[in-house]
Amino acid sequence: MEGNQMSLAFENRVFNRRAGLGGGRMGCTLVTGFLGSGKTTLLRHLLDNRGDLRLAVLVNEFADSDVDSLLLDSVRLNAAFNLSTVSLTHGCACCKMRGPFRESLQRIVDSKHNFDCLLVETSGLAEPDKFVAELEQVGINLDLTVAVVDAESLDKIIKLDIVKKQLEHVDLVLLNKCDLATLSQVADAEDILERMTGGAKVVRSQFCKVPLDLVIDCSKIEAFNAAKEDCTVPPVLSHEPLSKMAFRGATHGNPSVNISSSIVDSLPLADGDGETSKSPQYGLPHDVSFSSVTFESEAPLSLSLFQSKVLTSVSNTIGLLRGKGILCFLEDRKSRFVFQWSGLKKVEAISARPWDGAPKSCLVFIGHDKSALDDLIAKILQIAGTIPKLSTNNHISQEYARSFSMKVAADGRFKDPSLQKEPLVIFGLKGSPLRGIKEAHLSGALMRVVNGKGNIFLTATVSGEEYNLQLLLDEGSDPDEAWNEIRLVASAVISKICKNFCPCRSELATHVH
């Protein structure tokens, strides 16, 4: 018997990745922050750069469709470990999630996969202190509470009581999206955060690209200290189901389209006078109630109609705070686009990989004007399953694409354009890898600025180091005006990113136009 016990002890010593803790408790990092701050972006960054760490992830979604699971690609990642994936949805400051959440935590603690650390992403409307007791009761140690804050919009949401509660007991604040804010906005945000958090560490970031050990306590994890090389084993994401709201709204006879909606109790502003405008760009009203609507469709959406009708409606929707999801476009069915909207300056649709299963579109919108959200979904329904007349329209789009392509080809700052997906024009800015300037930095910045202006909608496809932009010019477009805007924005982007390089040394002469 003693021999068996010794053997078991030795095996535990060899195979237990947390042996350095003396068989101690699993650590956890709690990620909180308001809608659209970049929490899911942080998780993707950690999963992509985790090295040999085995990370378990719990994502609490506010909407009644688990779109974050799609954005994190949890089904494919879990498949590597032969694990099923279910959704944890409708998470908010008032949701009754204790039972399912505790069960999910217990499954992770009892898992044979021997996780090194747990990452919990709260919904943008959740109070992080509600999670702490549950973690303690199942024997998980809360190492860090990290708040992700949008540097540009902090002054517009700071009076919300839920935002104050999210910042009450944080250990670290990631001041994200600093590239979209002015220096004065960043400095003011740092002063506000220092005052509200009692001096918590504030770190500036873009796309939440921070060192892994800044947000995960790796000091006692042997796997992290022993080997920091990249590992091909995918991480594991674990989701636990919560009750969903019933589907509501007409589907206009289309069985492939689903609409759902939900409303959350009023979340009041903290004491003090605030802005009363209903626009999310100028603050939030008092006694605000948050609502979400979800659109799902198996039929591909027309990119032409999406950019001409839906995006215009999105920009003009009163009270809209957040939009996200995946899209399948009729003009590029093989690409799986991840759509993000968190303000007029933050609109993007990027495809980094093909579809794993049947293509579909799933969009979630969150705001504080329920009727406006319903109107937005109604407009999306109008284009769902609609195929534009391709005879005349497609001929015009092809002519516009060739005209625009010739202008791009004549500008030395851009890569050679392609009409492989005509009428889509594929193009992008040239990078300078030897100088540390990747084409993804330049083309990505170009896309964000152009889309932020609201006149043109650029999508992007990413494959390794290659970053390509795509543009569809329909019959309502003007290729000359489109090129003029893109050309001028390209000059501004290149000037900003390359300002610290001397042209005579970095050979950026082609970027001077």
Kinemage of the C-alpha trace (Angstrom):
@kinemage 1
@onewidth
@group {chain A} dominant
@subgroup {mainchain}
@vectorlist {calphas} color= white
{ca met a 1} P 0.000 0.000 0.000
{ca glu a 2} L 2.818 2.367 0.917
{ca gly a 3} L 4.472 1.635 -2.408
{ca asn a 4} L 1.302 2.535 -4.296
{ca gln a 5} L 0.941 5.755 -2.328
{ca met a 6} L 4.542 6.654 -3.103
{ca ser a 7} L 3.945 5.959 -6.787
{ca leu a 8} L 0.827 8.123 -6.805
{ca ala a 9} L 2.678 10.909 -5.033
{ca phe a 10} L 5.507 10.705 -7.567
{ca glu a 11} L 3.103 10.763 -10.521
{ca asn a 12} L 1.313 13.743 -9.048
{ca arg a 13} L 4.638 15.510 -8.632
{ca val a 14} L 5.596 14.826 -12.258
{ca phe a 15} L 2.271 15.485 -13.971
{ca asn a 16} L 0.611 18.106 -11.771
{ca arg a 17} L 1.384 21.417 -13.452
{ca arg a 18} L 0.532 23.283 -10.262
{ca ala a 19} L 2.897 21.229 -8.104
{ca gly a 20} L 4.828 24.417 -7.437
{ca leu a 21} L 1.829 25.569 -5.446
{ca gly a 22} L 2.177 22.553 -3.192
{ca gly a 23} L -1.078 21.219 -4.562
{ca gly a 24} L -2.541 24.665 -3.978
{ca arg a 25} L -5.480 26.410 -5.532
{ca met a 26} L -5.877 27.444 -9.145
{ca gly a 27} L -5.378 31.136 -9.800
{ca cys a 28} L -7.877 33.345 -11.582
{ca thr a 29} L -7.789 36.659 -13.403
{ca leu a 30} L -11.120 38.478 -13.513
{ca val a 31} L -11.501 40.742 -16.556
{ca thr a 32} L -14.115 43.475 -16.295
{ca gly a 33} L -14.976 46.662 -18.175
{ca phe a 34} L -17.842 48.471 -19.862
{ca leu a 35} L -19.304 47.581 -23.246
{ca gly a 36} L -16.838 47.817 -26.127
{ca ser a 37} L -13.751 48.457 -24.012
{ca gly a 38} L -11.813 45.491 -25.430
{ca lys a 39} L -12.273 42.614 -22.971
{ca thr a 40} L -12.663 39.925 -25.634
{ca thr a 41} L -9.717 41.409 -27.522
{ca leu a 42} L -7.618 40.951 -24.373
{ca leu a 43} L -8.683 37.318 -24.079
{ca arg a 44} L -7.805 36.633 -27.708
{ca his a 45} L -4.394 38.220 -27.157
{ca leu a 46} L -3.747 36.075 -24.078
{ca leu a 47} L -4.852 32.877 -25.822
{ca asp a 48} L -2.723 33.608 -28.875
{ca asn a 49} L 0.383 34.291 -26.760
{ca arg a 50} L -0.057 31.895 -23.850
{ca gly a 51} L 3.032 29.760 -24.604
{ca asp a 52} L 2.719 26.458 -22.749
{ca leu a 53} L 0.030 27.638 -20.333
{ca arg a 54} L -3.264 25.795 -20.146
{ca leu a 55} L -5.905 28.476 -19.757
{ca ala a 56} L -9.556 27.911 -18.960
{ca val a 57} L -11.881 30.730 -20.009
{ca leu a 58} L -15.371 31.625 -18.845
{ca val a 59} L -17.167 34.328 -20.801
{ca asn a 60} L -20.342 35.929 -19.456
{ca glu a 61} L -22.365 37.362 -22.376
{ca phe a 62} L -25.046 40.020 -21.861
{ca ala a 63} L -27.074 39.209 -24.971
{ca asp a 64} L -29.138 36.041 -25.290
{ca ser a 65} L -26.927 34.786 -28.112
{ca asp a 66} L -23.418 33.713 -27.146
{ca val a 67} L -21.652 35.738 -29.823
{ca asp a 68} L -18.449 35.965 -27.762
{ca ser a 69} L -18.089 32.202 -28.095
{ca leu a 70} L -18.090 32.706 -31.860
{ca leu a 71} L -15.592 35.549 -31.664
{ca leu a 72} L -13.246 33.473 -29.494
{ca asp a 73} L -13.784 30.413 -31.711
{ca ser a 74} L -14.339 28.208 -28.674
{ca val a 75} L -15.940 25.295 -30.540
{ca arg a 76} L -12.829 24.684 -32.632
{ca leu a 77} L -10.492 25.166 -29.677
{ca asn a 78} L -12.440 22.851 -27.407
{ca ala a 79} L -12.554 20.182 -30.102
{ca ala a 80} L -8.806 19.687 -29.657
{ca phe a 81} L -9.554 18.483 -26.112
{ca asn a 82} L -12.713 16.581 -27.051
{ca leu a 83} L -14.799 19.000 -25.004
{ca ser a 84} L -18.266 20.289 -25.755
{ca thr a 85} L -19.024 23.998 -25.779
{ca val a 86} L -22.182 25.559 -24.429
{ca ser a 87} L -23.100 29.192 -23.997
{ca leu a 88} L -23.105 31.398 -20.926
{ca thr a 89} L -25.526 34.148 -21.855
{ca his a 90} L -27.659 36.983 -20.596
{ca gly a 91} L -25.133 38.030 -17.975
{ca cys a 92} L -25.738 41.393 -16.334
{ca ala a 93} L -25.590 43.113 -13.011
{ca cys a 94} L -28.884 41.594 -11.964
{ca cys a 95} L -28.847 38.135 -13.558
{ca lys a 96} L -29.353 35.021 -11.438
{ca met a 97} L -26.232 33.170 -12.472
{ca arg a 98} L -24.938 31.778 -9.197
{ca gly a 99} L -25.955 28.160 -9.748
{ca pro a 100} L -24.721 27.692 -13.328
{ca phe a 101} L -21.603 29.778 -12.724
{ca arg a 102} L -20.613 27.782 -9.656
{ca glu a 103} L -21.222 24.512 -11.497
{ca ser a 104} L -19.012 25.697 -14.336
{ca leu a 105} L -16.246 26.678 -11.903
{ca gln a 106} L -16.460 23.292 -10.192
{ca arg a 107} L -16.127 21.521 -13.539
{ca ile a 108} L -12.937 23.439 -14.222
{ca val a 109} L -11.504 22.671 -10.770
{ca asp a 110} L -12.314 18.968 -11.156
{ca ser a 111} L -11.152 18.809 -14.760
{ca lys a 112} L -8.502 16.295 -15.755
{ca his a 113} L -6.908 18.904 -17.996
{ca asn a 114} L -5.058 20.421 -15.055
{ca phe a 115} L -5.467 24.076 -15.977
{ca asp a 116} L -2.828 26.563 -14.882
{ca cys a 117} L -5.120 29.549 -14.678
{ca leu a 118} L -8.733 30.603 -15.135
{ca leu a 119} L -9.736 33.734 -17.034
{ca val a 120} L -13.224 35.082 -16.360
{ca glu a 121} L -14.606 37.789 -18.649
{ca thr a 122} L -17.634 39.505 -17.187
{ca ser a 123} L -20.249 41.089 -19.400
{ca gly a 124} L -19.991 44.823 -19.940
{ca leu a 125} L -22.912 45.366 -17.561
{ca ala a 126} L -21.842 43.033 -14.736
{ca glu a 127} L -20.586 43.929 -11.271
{ca pro a 128} L -17.289 42.041 -10.737
{ca asp a 129} L -17.700 41.703 -6.969
{ca lys a 130} L -20.577 39.263 -7.577
{ca phe a 131} L -18.067 36.743 -8.941
{ca val a 132} L -15.567 36.824 -6.068
{ca ala a 133} L -17.548 34.796 -3.519
{ca glu a 134} L -18.264 32.062 -6.059
{ca leu a 135} L -14.568 31.731 -6.873
{ca glu a 136} L -13.631 31.410 -3.213
{ca gln a 137} L -16.299 28.801 -2.486
{ca val a 138} L -14.981 26.384 -5.114
{ca gly a 139} L -11.368 26.880 -4.080
{ca ile a 140} L -10.149 29.209 -6.829
{ca asn a 141} L -7.838 32.016 -5.780
{ca leu a 142} L -8.558 35.435 -7.309
{ca asp a 143} L -5.085 36.654 -8.248
{ca leu a 144} L -5.964 39.788 -10.200
{ca thr a 145} L -8.936 41.885 -11.167
{ca val a 146} L -8.232 43.695 -14.429
{ca ala a 147} L -10.440 46.469 -15.786
{ca val a 148} L -10.282 47.334 -19.490
{ca val a 149} L -11.168 50.966 -20.195
{ca asp a 150} L -11.729 52.768 -23.502
{ca ala a 151} L -9.462 55.821 -23.334
{ca glu a 152} L -11.573 57.811 -25.778
{ca ser a 153} L -15.009 57.250 -24.253
{ca leu a 154} L -14.256 57.137 -20.515
{ca asp a 155} L -15.434 60.691 -19.918
{ca lys a 156} L -18.810 59.821 -21.518
{ca ile a 157} L -19.575 56.819 -19.294
{ca ile a 158} L -17.737 57.623 -16.081
{ca lys a 159} L -20.875 58.786 -14.259
{ca leu a 160} L -22.609 55.440 -14.757
{ca asp a 161} L -22.915 53.634 -11.457
{ca ile a 162} L -22.014 50.296 -13.062
{ca val a 163} L -18.735 51.745 -14.384
{ca lys a 164} L -17.829 53.025 -10.931
{ca lys a 165} L -18.515 49.602 -9.433
{ca gln a 166} L -16.349 47.940 -12.081
{ca leu a 167} L -13.440 50.152 -11.034
{ca glu a 168} L -13.861 49.915 -7.258
{ca his a 169} L -11.558 47.015 -6.397
{ca val a 170} L -9.351 46.511 -9.456
{ca asp a 171} L -5.664 45.691 -9.258
{ca leu a 172} L -4.805 46.785 -12.790
{ca val a 173} L -6.411 49.044 -15.401
{ca leu a 174} L -5.666 48.624 -19.095
{ca leu a 175} L -6.273 52.001 -20.706
{ca asn a 176} L -7.077 50.627 -24.136
{ca lys a 177} L -7.542 52.192 -27.592
{ca cys a 178} L -4.989 54.904 -26.878
{ca asp a 179} L -4.372 55.118 -30.617
{ca leu a 180} L -7.888 56.529 -31.067
{ca ala a 181} L -7.603 59.111 -28.305
{ca thr a 182} L -5.691 62.374 -28.104
{ca leu a 183} L -2.856 62.814 -25.618
{ca ser a 184} L -5.027 65.092 -23.524
{ca gln a 185} L -7.808 62.470 -23.435
{ca val a 186} L -5.326 59.810 -22.331
{ca ala a 187} L -3.848 62.045 -19.644
{ca asp a 188} L -7.300 63.026 -18.354
{ca ala a 189} L -8.366 59.371 -18.313
{ca glu a 190} L -5.300 58.433 -16.279
{ca asp a 191} L -6.085 61.127 -13.719
{ca ile a 192} L -9.709 59.968 -13.466
{ca leu a 193} L -8.717 56.332 -13.079
{ca glu a 194} L -6.098 57.064 -10.432
{ca arg a 195} L -8.691 58.959 -8.415
{ca met a 196} L -11.443 56.352 -8.811
{ca thr a 197} L -9.332 53.239 -8.190
{ca gly a 198} L -7.326 54.561 -5.280
{ca gly a 199} L -4.039 54.425 -7.141
{ca ala a 200} L -4.311 51.142 -9.076
{ca lys a 201} L -1.693 50.645 -11.769
{ca val a 202} L -2.782 52.051 -15.150
{ca val a 203} L -1.144 50.714 -18.315
{ca arg a 204} L -1.689 52.230 -21.748
{ca ser a 205} L -2.414 49.794 -24.558
{ca gln a 206} L -3.554 49.381 -28.136
{ca phe a 207} L -5.636 46.277 -28.932
{ca cys a 208} L -4.849 45.140 -25.346
{ca lys a 209} L -1.377 44.022 -26.430
{ca val a 210} L 0.331 43.708 -23.061
{ca pro a 211} L 2.777 41.135 -21.620
{ca leu a 212} L 1.062 37.949 -20.515
{ca asp a 213} L 2.541 38.026 -17.006
{ca leu a 214} L 1.111 41.509 -16.484
{ca val a 215} L -2.445 40.168 -16.293
{ca ile a 216} L -1.756 36.565 -15.208
{ca asp a 217} L 0.149 35.708 -12.039
{ca cys a 218} L 2.696 33.333 -13.529
{ca ser a 219} L 5.132 33.362 -10.602
{ca lys a 220} L 3.965 29.985 -9.244
{ca ile a 221} L 3.181 28.236 -12.492
{ca glu a 222} L 5.946 25.807 -13.324
{ca ala a 223} L 4.879 25.471 -16.934
{ca phe a 224} L 5.412 29.179 -17.499
{ca asn a 225} L 8.762 29.331 -15.755
{ca ala a 226} L 10.078 26.131 -17.322
{ca ala a 227} L 9.302 26.867 -20.966
{ca lys a 228} L 8.204 30.045 -22.731
{ca glu a 229} L 8.303 28.693 -26.260
{ca asp a 230} L 5.160 28.683 -28.399
{ca cys a 231} L 2.981 25.623 -28.069
{ca thr a 232} L 0.718 24.217 -30.778
{ca val a 233} L -1.793 22.845 -28.268
{ca pro a 234} L -4.912 25.043 -28.355
{ca pro a 235} L -6.271 26.603 -25.186
{ca val a 236} L -9.556 25.487 -23.697
{ca leu a 237} L -12.642 27.607 -23.333
{ca ser a 238} L -15.431 26.486 -21.055
{ca his a 239} L -18.914 27.971 -21.176
{ca glu a 240} L -21.903 27.222 -18.978
{ca pro a 241} L -25.503 27.776 -20.122
{ca leu a 242} L -27.873 30.238 -18.551
{ca ser a 243} L -31.537 30.655 -19.335
{ca lys a 244} L -32.237 32.491 -22.593
{ca met a 245} L -34.937 34.988 -23.330
{ca ala a 246} L -37.709 33.828 -25.641
{ca phe a 247} L -37.448 34.757 -29.315
{ca arg a 248} L -39.597 37.694 -30.249
{ca gly a 249} L -40.292 39.622 -33.422
{ca ala a 250} L -41.482 38.652 -36.876
{ca thr a 251} L -39.179 36.766 -39.210
{ca his a 252} L -41.167 37.671 -42.308
{ca gly a 253} L -41.584 34.029 -43.255
{ca asn a 254} L -37.842 33.369 -43.416
{ca pro a 255} L -37.122 30.216 -41.349
{ca ser a 256} L -33.363 30.841 -41.548
{ca val a 257} L -33.638 34.123 -39.649
{ca asn a 258} L -33.969 34.470 -35.886
{ca ile a 259} L -34.529 37.611 -33.870
{ca ser a 260} L -34.317 37.855 -30.108
{ca ser a 261} L -34.281 40.670 -27.603
{ca ser a 262} L -33.876 41.306 -23.912
{ca ile a 263} L -34.094 44.189 -21.472
{ca val a 264} L -32.081 44.788 -18.308
{ca asp a 265} L -33.274 46.693 -15.274
{ca ser a 266} L -32.412 50.359 -14.997
{ca leu a 267} L -28.814 51.140 -14.114
{ca pro a 268} L -28.718 54.645 -12.599
{ca leu a 269} L -25.962 57.163 -12.901
{ca ala a 270} L -23.867 57.873 -9.869
{ca asp a 271} L -24.469 61.036 -7.891
{ca gly a 272} L -23.633 64.189 -9.778
{ca asp a 273} L -24.821 66.039 -12.802
{ca gly a 274} L -24.251 64.424 -16.151
{ca glu a 275} L -25.031 64.840 -19.796
{ca thr a 276} L -28.636 64.217 -20.777
{ca ser a 277} L -28.174 63.671 -24.492
{ca lys a 278} L -29.350 60.293 -25.730
{ca ser a 279} L -26.410 59.959 -28.081
{ca pro a 280} L -23.681 57.599 -26.818
{ca gln a 281} L -21.166 60.064 -28.171
{ca tyr a 282} L -22.234 62.719 -25.656
{ca gly a 283} L -22.953 60.746 -22.508
{ca leu a 284} L -25.775 58.562 -21.266
{ca pro a 285} L -29.148 59.635 -19.873
{ca his a 286} L -30.202 59.233 -16.242
{ca asp a 287} L -32.055 56.059 -15.205
{ca val a 288} L -30.841 54.283 -18.322
{ca ser a 289} L -32.108 50.786 -19.135
{ca phe a 290} L -29.974 48.578 -21.334
{ca ser a 291} L -31.445 46.334 -24.009
{ca ser a 292} L -30.019 43.891 -26.518
{ca val a 293} L -31.283 42.540 -29.823
{ca thr a 294} L -29.909 39.606 -31.770
{ca phe a 295} L -30.045 38.807 -35.467
{ca glu a 296} L -29.196 35.369 -36.864
{ca ser a 297} L -29.443 34.195 -40.452
{ca glu a 298} L -28.151 31.265 -42.461
{ca ala a 299} L -28.572 33.194 -45.706
{ca pro a 300} L -25.597 35.352 -46.753
{ca leu a 301} L -26.018 39.108 -46.533
{ca ser a 302} L -25.328 41.418 -49.444
{ca leu a 303} L -22.214 43.479 -48.714
{ca ser a 304} L -23.516 46.153 -51.045
{ca leu a 305} L -26.769 46.480 -49.095
{ca phe a 306} L -25.036 46.068 -45.737
{ca gln a 307} L -22.693 48.996 -46.300
{ca ser a 308} L -25.281 51.244 -47.966
{ca lys a 309} L -28.241 50.587 -45.660
{ca val a 310} L -27.271 48.786 -42.448
{ca leu a 311} L -24.122 50.716 -41.557
{ca thr a 312} L -25.880 54.012 -42.175
{ca ser a 313} L -28.644 52.899 -39.834
{ca val a 314} L -26.111 51.706 -37.249
{ca ser a 315} L -24.402 55.085 -37.217
{ca asn a 316} L -27.743 56.877 -36.781
{ca thr a 317} L -29.269 54.536 -34.186
{ca ile a 318} L -30.041 56.484 -31.021
{ca gly a 319} L -28.572 55.003 -27.871
{ca leu a 320} L -26.516 52.286 -29.582
{ca leu a 321} L -23.482 51.379 -27.456
{ca arg a 322} L -22.134 48.156 -28.917
{ca gly a 323} L -22.411 45.885 -31.924
{ca lys a 324} L -20.526 42.669 -32.627
{ca gly a 325} L -20.834 39.336 -34.357
{ca ile a 326} L -19.860 37.310 -37.410
{ca leu a 327} L -20.938 37.952 -40.982
{ca cys a 328} L -21.224 35.969 -44.178
{ca phe a 329} L -21.314 38.200 -47.266
{ca leu a 330} L -22.772 37.182 -50.579
{ca glu a 331} L -19.834 38.717 -52.457
{ca asp a 332} L -17.224 36.797 -50.410
{ca arg a 333} L -18.863 33.666 -49.010
{ca lys a 334} L -15.639 31.853 -48.150
{ca ser a 335} L -14.526 34.511 -45.672
{ca arg a 336} L -15.768 34.552 -42.081
{ca phe a 337} L -15.886 38.223 -41.081
{ca val a 338} L -15.781 39.320 -37.447
{ca phe a 339} L -17.784 42.525 -37.118
{ca gln a 340} L -17.094 45.075 -34.379
{ca trp a 341} L -18.847 48.374 -33.719
{ca ser a 342} L -18.150 50.370 -30.570
{ca gly a 343} L -18.565 53.928 -31.761
{ca leu a 344} L -18.313 55.984 -34.909
{ca lys a 345} L -14.533 55.611 -34.998
{ca lys a 346} L -14.521 51.886 -34.310
{ca val a 347} L -16.132 49.993 -37.175
{ca glu a 348} L -14.469 46.959 -38.706
{ca ala a 349} L -15.117 43.614 -40.360
{ca ile a 350} L -12.038 41.384 -40.473
{ca ser a 351} L -11.691 37.831 -41.746
{ca ala a 352} L -8.742 35.855 -40.410
{ca arg a 353} L -9.825 32.325 -41.369
{ca pro a 354} L -12.398 30.412 -43.430
{ca trp a 355} L -15.580 28.865 -42.051
{ca asp a 356} L -15.327 25.639 -40.059
{ca gly a 357} L -18.988 24.769 -40.483
{ca ala a 358} L -21.952 26.101 -42.372
{ca pro a 359} L -21.664 29.872 -42.946
{ca lys a 360} L -24.091 32.076 -41.070
{ca ser a 361} L -24.464 35.612 -39.772
{ca cys a 362} L -24.987 36.434 -36.114
{ca leu a 363} L -25.129 40.023 -34.841
{ca val a 364} L -25.769 41.415 -31.368
{ca phe a 365} L -26.540 45.087 -30.678
{ca ile a 366} L -26.692 46.599 -27.186
{ca gly a 367} L -28.066 50.024 -26.341
{ca his a 368} L -30.452 51.975 -24.146
{ca asp a 369} L -33.242 52.723 -26.635
{ca lys a 370} L -35.211 49.531 -27.228
{ca ser a 371} L -37.381 50.916 -30.017
{ca ala a 372} L -34.326 52.172 -31.909
{ca leu a 373} L -32.709 48.741 -31.638
{ca asp a 374} L -35.873 47.104 -32.969
{ca asp a 375} L -35.871 49.522 -35.917
{ca leu a 376} L -32.258 48.599 -36.633
{ca ile a 377} L -33.067 44.891 -36.681
{ca ala a 378} L -36.018 45.597 -38.973
{ca lys a 379} L -33.645 47.227 -41.489
{ca ile a 380} L -31.300 44.252 -41.335
{ca leu a 381} L -34.264 41.960 -41.914
{ca gln a 382} L -35.084 43.870 -45.075
{ca ile a 383} L -31.766 42.852 -46.646
{ca ala a 384} L -31.610 39.342 -45.141
{ca gly a 385} L -31.834 36.843 -47.937
{ca thr a 386} L -32.119 39.635 -50.520
{ca ile a 387} L -29.988 39.171 -53.606
{ca pro a 388} L -29.457 42.408 -55.573
{ca lys a 389} L -30.052 42.410 -59.301
{ca leu a 390} L -26.616 41.529 -60.564
{ca ser a 391} L -27.041 42.192 -64.278
{ca thr a 392} L -26.756 45.972 -64.450
{ca asn a 393} L -25.491 46.625 -60.939
{ca asn a 394} L -22.674 44.099 -61.182
{ca his a 395} L -21.524 45.562 -64.507
{ca ile a 396} L -21.298 49.035 -62.964
{ca ser a 397} L -19.471 47.672 -59.912
{ca gln a 398} L -16.947 45.921 -62.149
{ca glu a 399} L -16.256 49.130 -64.088
{ca tyr a 400} L -15.821 51.050 -60.828
{ca ala a 401} L -13.538 48.323 -59.471
{ca arg a 402} L -11.251 48.459 -62.499
{ca ser a 403} L -11.115 52.247 -62.417
{ca phe a 404} L -10.256 52.271 -58.713
{ca ser a 405} L -7.706 49.478 -59.195
{ca met a 406} L -5.835 51.510 -61.806
{ca lys a 407} L -5.550 54.447 -59.414
{ca val a 408} L -4.195 52.200 -56.652
{ca ala a 409} L -1.662 50.605 -59.006
{ca ala a 410} L -0.303 54.045 -59.932
{ca asp a 411} L 0.461 54.917 -56.294
{ca gly a 412} L 3.777 53.467 -55.127
{ca arg a 413} L 2.713 53.414 -51.491
{ca phe a 414} L 0.214 50.638 -52.177
{ca lys a 415} L 0.700 46.987 -53.036
{ca asp a 416} L -0.400 45.828 -56.457
{ca pro a 417} L -4.202 45.590 -56.339
{ca ser a 418} L -6.096 42.451 -57.261
{ca leu a 419} L -9.473 41.876 -58.891
{ca gln a 420} L -9.503 38.184 -58.018
{ca lys a 421} L -12.851 38.638 -56.231
{ca glu a 422} L -14.285 41.167 -58.674
{ca pro a 423} L -16.238 43.371 -58.128
{ca leu a 424} L -14.269 43.515 -54.849
{ca val a 425} L -10.965 45.363 -55.105
{ca ile a 426} L -8.204 43.849 -52.963
{ca phe a 427} L -5.431 46.281 -52.013
{ca gly a 428} L -3.319 47.501 -49.108
{ca leu a 429} L -0.429 49.691 -48.058
{ca lys a 430} L 3.149 48.442 -48.310
{ca gly a 431} L 4.948 47.765 -45.066
{ca ser a 432} L 8.628 47.949 -44.184
{ca pro a 433} L 9.413 44.786 -42.164
{ca leu a 434} L 13.095 45.643 -41.853
{ca arg a 435} L 12.142 48.855 -40.092
{ca gly a 436} L 9.536 47.186 -37.913
{ca ile a 437} L 6.561 48.643 -39.801
{ca lys a 438} L 4.219 45.872 -40.853
{ca glu a 439} L 1.621 46.254 -43.557
{ca ala a 440} L -0.981 45.202 -40.977
{ca his a 441} L -0.203 48.322 -38.946
{ca leu a 442} L -0.587 50.637 -41.924
{ca ser a 443} L -3.532 48.960 -43.650
{ca gly a 444} L -5.319 48.339 -40.359
{ca ala a 445} L -5.017 51.992 -39.376
{ca leu a 446} L -6.172 53.029 -42.861
{ca met a 447} L -9.272 50.847 -42.543
{ca arg a 448} L -10.194 52.190 -39.097
{ca val a 449} L -9.855 55.834 -40.095
{ca val a 450} L -11.716 55.424 -43.390
{ca asn a 451} L -14.536 53.441 -41.794
{ca gly a 452} L -14.723 55.991 -39.011
{ca lys a 453} L -15.522 58.720 -41.504
{ca gly a 454} L -18.615 56.806 -42.563
{ca asn a 455} L -18.386 57.458 -46.309
{ca ile a 456} L -16.673 54.199 -47.321
{ca phe a 457} L -16.700 50.748 -45.747
{ca leu a 458} L -13.502 48.710 -45.984
{ca thr a 459} L -13.307 45.072 -44.955
{ca ala a 460} L -10.063 43.183 -44.344
{ca thr a 461} L -8.700 39.668 -44.759
{ca val a 462} L -5.709 38.481 -42.763
{ca ser a 463} L -3.441 35.533 -43.579
{ca gly a 464} L -0.215 35.345 -41.599
{ca glu a 465} L 1.685 38.576 -42.129
{ca glu a 466} L -0.429 39.486 -45.161
{ca tyr a 467} L -3.125 42.076 -44.488
{ca asn a 468} L -5.419 42.963 -47.385
{ca leu a 469} L -8.209 45.502 -47.581
{ca gln a 470} L -11.317 44.983 -49.678
{ca leu a 471} L -13.604 47.596 -51.199
{ca leu a 472} L -16.904 47.173 -52.999
{ca leu a 473} L -18.060 50.142 -55.069
{ca asp a 474} L -21.745 49.878 -55.912
{ca glu a 475} L -23.816 51.983 -58.285
{ca gly a 476} L -24.199 54.722 -55.666
{ca ser a 477} L -20.435 55.108 -55.258
{ca asp a 478} L -17.992 57.453 -56.935
{ca pro a 479} L -14.603 55.764 -57.523
{ca asp a 480} L -12.833 59.119 -57.851
{ca glu a 481} L -14.177 60.390 -54.526
{ca ala a 482} L -13.434 57.048 -52.878
{ca trp a 483} L -9.846 57.080 -54.108
{ca asn a 484} L -9.335 60.701 -53.095
{ca glu a 485} L -10.481 59.978 -49.530
{ca ile a 486} L -8.391 56.821 -49.230
{ca arg a 487} L -5.341 58.569 -50.695
{ca leu a 488} L -5.547 61.439 -48.218
{ca val a 489} L -6.137 59.143 -45.243
{ca ala a 490} L -3.190 56.990 -46.356
{ca ser a 491} L -0.948 60.052 -46.263
{ca ala a 492} L -2.081 60.896 -42.731
{ca val a 493} L -1.691 57.312 -41.501
{ca ile a 494} L 1.759 56.889 -43.002
{ca ser a 495} L 2.874 60.246 -41.620
{ca lys a 496} L 1.733 59.308 -38.106
{ca ile a 497} L 3.126 55.771 -38.009
{ca cys a 498} L 6.383 56.585 -39.766
{ca lys a 499} L 7.045 59.935 -38.088
{ca asn a 500} L 9.875 58.548 -35.944
{ca phe a 501} L 11.798 57.211 -38.940
{ca cys a 502} L 14.263 59.284 -40.911
{ca pro a 503} L 13.507 58.809 -44.646
{ca cys a 504} L 17.189 58.747 -45.552
{ca arg a 505} L 17.788 55.780 -43.264
{ca ser a 506} L 14.529 53.848 -43.343
{ca glu a 507} L 14.047 54.047 -47.104
{ca leu a 508} L 10.487 55.285 -46.834
{ca ala a 509} L 10.775 57.511 -49.861
{ca thr a 510} L 7.922 55.676 -51.535
{ca his a 511} L 5.704 56.705 -48.625
{ca val a 512} L 6.193 60.390 -49.334
{ca his a 513} L 3.413 61.417 -51.662
